[in-house]
Amino acid sequence: MNNEEKKKRKHGRLVEQIADDTKRIADGTKQNKKRQKLKTNLHG
């Protein structure tokens, strides 16, 4: 395996990780919004 292939492989993994992170963050914000709605309903 030459250096170019190594770089590509590393880069591919990074991209996947970033995609996973953004997805997780998106899911987190969705859940937070749901929670905030629940809180406001409870306090209302």
WOUR-V805226 format. One record per pair of residues at least 24 apart in sequence whose ideal C-beta (glycine too) atoms are under 6 Angstrom apart, sorted by the first residue. I is the first residue (numbers start at 0). GAP is how many residues later the second one is. D is the distance in whole Angstrom. If there is no record, write none. Layout:
[[I	GAP	D] [I	GAP	D]]
This chain:
none
